[in-house]
Amino acid sequence: MTSWARTIASLSVQKRKTATFGPYLVDPDGALRLPIEVLRRSGLSTWPVGEAPGWKMLSLPDQTEHRQWLPFGSDYFFRGNQPTAAYAPTTHHLTSLQTGGLEALNLVLRGDAFPFASRFFTLPPDNSFLMNSFVYHLQDMENLSVFVGYRGHSRRFEEILTPGIYRQHNQPSKQKHDAWVVKSRVACNVLKQRFLDHEEKPLTDLEARGILQHHYIVGPTDILDLSYDINVAKWFALNTFSGGKYCRKVFIEMHDIQRAIEETAFLYKVVVRAIGCIEVAGEAKTFLTPGVELRPWDDLIGVREGAESTTTPPFNLAPLWSTYPKRQRGFGVRGIFPGELDKFGAILSVREYPFHPVFFADGWDEVGGPTLRINGHEYDYKDNSSIQQEYLLPPHEPWFAELIAEVTAMVCDVT
């Protein structure tokens, strides 16, 4: 079978402008793109995009200091201009705040609300929403689509949101980044062709990068992976990776809190907004996916039979396709750079939950305690849940193993 990636690499920039491969167009750099990805939007009702202030130390009313994530457009709130009302994720609904600014601040510190773009939003009271996603409907703005994801860290890391390619221990540099851009572009082109052939699934660029991220095909990537299942995050927090496999985390320190912090398990609730969803109606829908069916987010967002319009996939969020992330309920986030830099203002809230059986025994009480349920089995922190790695990290299917080998060979040949 002719390799699209190899053919594209041989084309001039001029020829790439008119080249098509199946449902894909080719951008000047040589990356395959679905038409749905190259739409451009305009209009005054769109949510703004910009760099978020990120992590800051706040001086609280009780004279303590707290490290808090500040989302884009939240300066007004943290300067003391507190809201008197908050938007809730129901149609045109406002929730009154009974005690003004102090109550609003406490909601934010608890991870139950977030200020954003000079407005204030409360999260739903439970996790009954589908795939941890919900929408705020505002009369004067486009819908604000929000996803809640979780990460589990088996010990304290300074970098919570930074994707692997930018983490300090990987010694990021411009040279490494430029080389990775070339490798990932070729690898993504191979993935897009093979997934279309084998799964009849047209991958967006972000979905393809998510596969690279989860399977470490070309090393660390610029994708941050989250899970919408808190049990999966707890599993990664309570199991440590060593010698090529996961082992049950053991808590040893019983006296010194400073040493205990180093072995504490951490859970993070990360609230992310979807950027770049566009409503497309009428005959324009057929242009977006010629000859193929879009199935992003398992039909949570995308084309629905009989629907009058299509919502395009977000620019910065995507499900992580293949068996690994499906079992881990994973999705990927793009747009975080070195130093936790949130370039597009996608991260709305980050809440940290520490757990240690002696010093932070109640740290996970708000999220169901140190118990987790994986593959129909329930475990406590003392139990050996590491046996579930065969479920969460299953062997590759034969066709996928061949695909990884093909990607590896192609990257070496072309780059």
Beta strands, then each sheet from edge to edge (+ up, - down):
strand 1: 20-21
strand 2: 24-26
strand 3: 32-33
strand 4: 54-59
strand 5: 65-70
strand 6: 85-87
strand 7: 94-96
strand 8: 113-116
strand 9: 119-122
strand 10: 133-136
strand 11: 144-153
strand 12: 223-227
strand 13: 239-242
strand 14: 245-248
strand 15: 265-273
strand 16: 279-281
strand 17: 309-311
strand 18: 317-319
strand 19: 330-334
strand 20: 336-337
strand 21: 341-342
strand 22: 347-355
strand 23: 371-374
strand 24: 377-380
sheet 1: 1+ 2- 3+
sheet 2: 4+ 5-
sheet 3: 6+ 7-
sheet 4: 8+ 9-
sheet 5: 10+ 11- 15+ 22-
sheet 6: 12+ 19- 18+
sheet 7: 13+ 14-
sheet 8: 16+ 17-
sheet 9: 20+ 21-
sheet 10: 23+ 24-
end
